[in-house]
Amino acid sequence: MDTMRDRFITTTSQLLDEDPRLALVLAEISRDGFGPAARAHPDRVVNVGIREQLLIGAGAGMALTGLRPIVHTFASFLVERPFEQVKLDFGHQGVGGVLVSAGGSYDWPAGGFTHMSPGDVALLDTLDGWTVHVPGHPDEAEELLRQAAAGDGRVYVRLSVQSNERARPVGAGAGFTTVREGTDGVVIAVGPMLDNVLAATEGLDVTVLYATTVRPFDAAGLRRAVGDHGAADVVIVEPYLAGTSTAAANDALAELPHRVLGLGVGRAELRKYGEMDEHLAAHGLDARGLRERIGGFLRR
């Protein structure tokens, strides 16, 4: 199976052929994969080099001319390093575009902390008007990218090497999808966390919701899932900073007694490279770690 990043390259290359409104802005990352597209569309495929602030500024400038920019690099260089430009050049100027990241929270551990971005979604959450997609499979990434490219708003698509075994439907404007139903609590699995969550909750009487779009947060979907039991226990498992969506869940359940546990990447920096599976285990995001923490929370 190809990776989400592979699928992004092939899909975006096709979209550039089909839609003259689209433009692509790169900062070296994935440059080789887009070689054919750059030769076919030299006026709409621009590589600014290792200049991430310029990357965002150039994309927003294209948006001001009426183009629909797709802006791409690693998450730490797309959201964290040029955050002021994201805030001002897109948000303050009121223009739309599609930011597509790679690298996730620890996709390339050998790159060290400079190439890790567990805080990207939480950082974007401080800004107004961003839709945030977190696909869990290359097929989902393609569908969400096509939706984003066809729109006009500000969209962040967070790609990862980690992937679920199979794709789930991601219709236009889709909220949370119910994968499993139960009565003892609700577990929201975001993007590539779904397979581990399903393994961790096997045999537990819980509802599992699957989320590939986390902003806007599907408050109505969560309220439906908790039902009319008079109180609610909710666990959110996200592949980025733990607790990123707990406030959104609390707001959704403000009129109902509830508890929310946010699981994800911890704040402490892990200073050994390791491999992705070791990072998942260290943050308690493997099936075993999730089983212990979800089970312990629901038994209280």
ROSE-483313 format. One record per residue (C-alpha): residue number from 1; residue in one letter; y, x, z. Coordinates in steps of 0.05 Angstrom, whole numbers. Example, Ala and Ser with C-alpha at 12.3 -4.5 7.8 and 13.67 -1.06 7.14 Angstrom:
% ROSE-483313
     k   r       yy       xx       zz
     1   A      -90      246      156
     2   S      -21      273      143
***
This chain:
% ROSE-483313
     k   r       yy       xx       zz
     1   M        0        0        0
     2   D       69       25      -16
     3   T      120       33       39
     4   M      181      -11       49
     5   R      225       46       25
     6   D      182       53      -38
     7   R      189      -21      -51
     8   F      264      -18      -39
     9   I      271       35      -94
    10   T      230       -3     -145
    11   T      262      -71     -129
    12   T      333      -45     -129
    13   S      321       -8     -194
    14   Q      298      -74     -225
    15   L      357     -112     -196
    16   L      406      -61     -225
    17   D      376      -75     -294
    18   E      382     -150     -285
    19   D      449     -160     -250
    20   P      512     -124     -274
    21   R      547     -144     -210
    22   L      503      -98     -168
    23   A      520      -26     -152
    24   L      482       26     -111
    25   V      514       79      -66
    26   L      472      136      -39
    27   A      484      196        6
    28   E      428      241      -20
    29   I      373      202       15
    30   S      325      171      -37
    31   R      364      205      -93
    32   D      302      227     -131
    33   G      271      158     -130
    34   F      333      129     -162
    35   G      337      182     -217
    36   P      319      134     -274
    37   A      367       81     -248
    38   A      423      131     -244
    39   R      411      153     -316
    40   A      409       80     -339
    41   H      470       58     -300
    42   P      514      119     -286
    43   D      574       75     -273
    44   R      539       34     -219
    45   V      494       85     -184
    46   V      536      134     -144
    47   N      512      191      -99
    48   V      568      214      -54
    49   G      529      271      -23
    50   I      522      281       52
    51   R      586      243       67
    52   E      566      181      105
    53   Q      637      156      120
    54   L      652      161       46
    55   L      586      125       32
    56   I      611       63       69
    57   G      682       69       43
    58   A      659       74      -29
    59   G      613       14      -21
    60   A      668      -28        9
    61   G      716       -6      -45
    62   M      666      -29      -98
    63   A      662      -96      -62
    64   L      738     -103      -67
    65   T      732      -97     -142
    66   G      681     -154     -145
    67   L      617     -114     -145
    68   R      559     -126      -97
    69   P      544      -58      -66
    70   I      476      -38      -39
    71   V      489       21        8
    72   H      431       64       31
    73   T      412      122       76
    74   F      375      134      142
    75   A      394       84      196
    76   S      427      137      240
    77   F      472      157      182
    78   L      484       87      157
    79   V      504       51      221
    80   E      517      101      276
    81   R      554      158      243
    82   P      602      117      200
    83   F      608       58      248
    84   E      684       56      244
    85   Q      680       49      169
    86   V      628       -7      175
    87   K      674      -43      224
    88   L      738      -34      184
    89   D      720      -25      111
    90   F      672      -83      108
    91   G      688     -126      169
    92   H      764     -119      174
    93   Q      774     -124       99
    94   G      728     -184       96
    95   V      682     -160       40
    96   G      608     -166       32
    97   G      553     -116       18
    98   V      481      -98       33
    99   L      466      -40       79
   100   V      393      -17       72
   101   S      367       34      121
   102   A      305       77      125
   103   G      278      117      184
   104   G      281       62      236
   105   S      275       83      309
   106   Y      227      141      300
   107   D      195      138      231
   108   W      203      213      221
   109   P      194      243      291
   110   A      197      314      264
   111   G      269      302      244
   112   G      288      297      317
   113   F      338      251      351
   114   T      390      260      296
   115   H      344      221      250
   116   M      326      166      299
   117   S      366      102      309
   118   P      339       55      362
   119   G      409       29      375
   120   D      429        7      305
   121   V      419      -68      312
   122   A      452      -69      380
   123   L      512      -32      351
   124   L      518      -80      293
   125   D      513     -137      343
   126   T      583     -119      367
   127   L      610     -140      299
   128   D      620     -210      272
   129   G      587     -239      211
   130   W      528     -193      198
   131   T      459     -220      178
   132   V      404     -173      202
   133   H      335     -172      170
   134   V      277     -133      199
   135   P      218     -140      152
   136   G      148     -125      175
   137   H      115     -113      107
   138   P      137      -86       39
   139   D      130     -155        7
   140   E      177     -184       60
   141   A      225     -127       49
   142   E      228     -142      -26
   143   E      240     -216      -15
   144   L      294     -205       37
   145   L      328     -153       -7
   146   R      328     -200      -67
   147   Q      360     -254      -24
   148   A      412     -206        3
   149   A      430     -179      -66
   150   A      440     -250      -93
   151   G      487     -269      -37
   152   D      559     -252      -18
   153   G      557     -238       56
   154   R      548     -176       99
   155   V      474     -160      107
   156   Y      435     -105      141
   157   V      362      -94      119
   158   R      324      -49      167
   159   L      264      -15      134
   160   S      208       22      170
   161   V      146       61      155
   162   Q      110       19      206
   163   S       82      -44      174
   164   N       38     -104      191
   165   E      -28     -111      154
   166   R       -5     -172      115
   167   A       60     -205       94
   168   R       86     -272      121
   169   P      131     -322       84
   170   V      205     -307       90
   171   G      239     -366       56
   172   A      314     -369       46
   173   G      349     -378      114
   174   A      282     -377      149
   175   G      282     -376      225
   176   F      224     -357      269
   177   T      154     -373      243
   178   T      100     -398      291
   179   V       39     -354      285
   180   R        1     -376      347
   181   E       11     -434      396
   182   G        1     -435      471
   183   T       29     -463      535
   184   D       40     -405      583
   185   G      100     -373      549
   186   V      132     -352      484
   187   V      129     -282      454
   188   I      176     -265      396
   189   A      150     -209      353
   190   V      203     -177      309
   191   G      183     -147      241
   192   P      131      -91      246
   193   M      115     -108      319
   194   L       75     -170      299
   195   D        6     -138      292
   196   N       11     -103      359
   197   V       36     -166      392
   198   L      -22     -207      364
   199   A      -72     -155      388
   200   A      -38     -152      456
   201   T      -37     -227      466
   202   E     -108     -241      442
   203   G     -139     -290      491
   204   L      -73     -306      525
   205   D      -48     -378      522
   206   V       19     -362      492
   207   T       60     -381      431
   208   V       75     -323      384
   209   L      137     -329      340
   210   Y      149     -281      283
   211   A      220     -260      265
   212   T      242     -222      203
   213   T      314     -246      210
   214   V      343     -232      279
   215   R      416     -246      265
   216   P      434     -301      264
   217   F      386     -312      322
   218   D      342     -375      313
   219   A      363     -409      377
   220   A      338     -477      355
   221   G      270     -448      337
   222   L      263     -416      405
   223   R      282     -481      440
   224   R      230     -519      400
   225   A      177     -467      417
   226   V      189     -471      492
   227   G      182     -547      489
   228   D      196     -594      547
   229   H      159     -558      603
   230   G      221     -557      648
   231   A      223     -480      649
   232   A      209     -424      600
   233   D      181     -353      601
   234   V      201     -313      539
   235   V      184     -243      517
   236   I      220     -210      459
   237   V      186     -149      427
   238   E      233     -111      382
   239   P      223      -44      345
   240   Y      291      -19      368
   241   L      330      -16      433
   242   A      297      -57      487
   243   G      338     -118      507
   244   T      378     -122      442
   245   S      365     -197      435
   246   T      358     -218      508
   247   A      429     -244      511
   248   A      418     -286      449
   249   A      354     -315      480
   250   N      390     -329      545
   251   D      445     -366      508
   252   A      394     -407      470
   253   L      361     -429      535
   254   A      424     -437      576
   255   E      408     -509      594
   256   L      337     -494      616
   257   P      311     -452      675
   258   H      281     -391      643
   259   R      261     -317      647
   260   V      268     -268      589
   261   L      235     -200      583
   262   G      261     -154      529
   263   L      212     -101      505
   264   G      230      -46      456
   265   V      250       26      452
   266   G      273       55      518
   267   R      341       88      528
   268   A      313      155      551
   269   E      307      206      495
   270   L      237      232      484
   271   R      247      306      470
   272   K      181      322      438
   273   Y      171      307      364
   274   G      100      278      366
   275   E       78      225      317
   276   M       98      153      308
   277   D       37      127      346
   278   E       54      171      405
   279   H      125      144      406
   280   L       99       73      404
   281   A       53       88      463
   282   A      107      124      502
   283   H      153       64      496
   284   G       97       16      513
   285   L       98      -16      444
   286   D       26       -4      426
   287   A      -24      -61      437
   288   R      -47      -33      504
   289   G       23      -24      532
   290   L       46      -92      508
   291   R      -15     -125      539
   292   E        0      -95      607
   293   R       74     -114      607
   294   I       68     -183      575
   295   G        9     -202      619
   296   G       43     -176      681
   297   F      107     -215      666
   298   L       71     -280      652
   299   R       28     -275      715
   300   R       88     -272      762
***
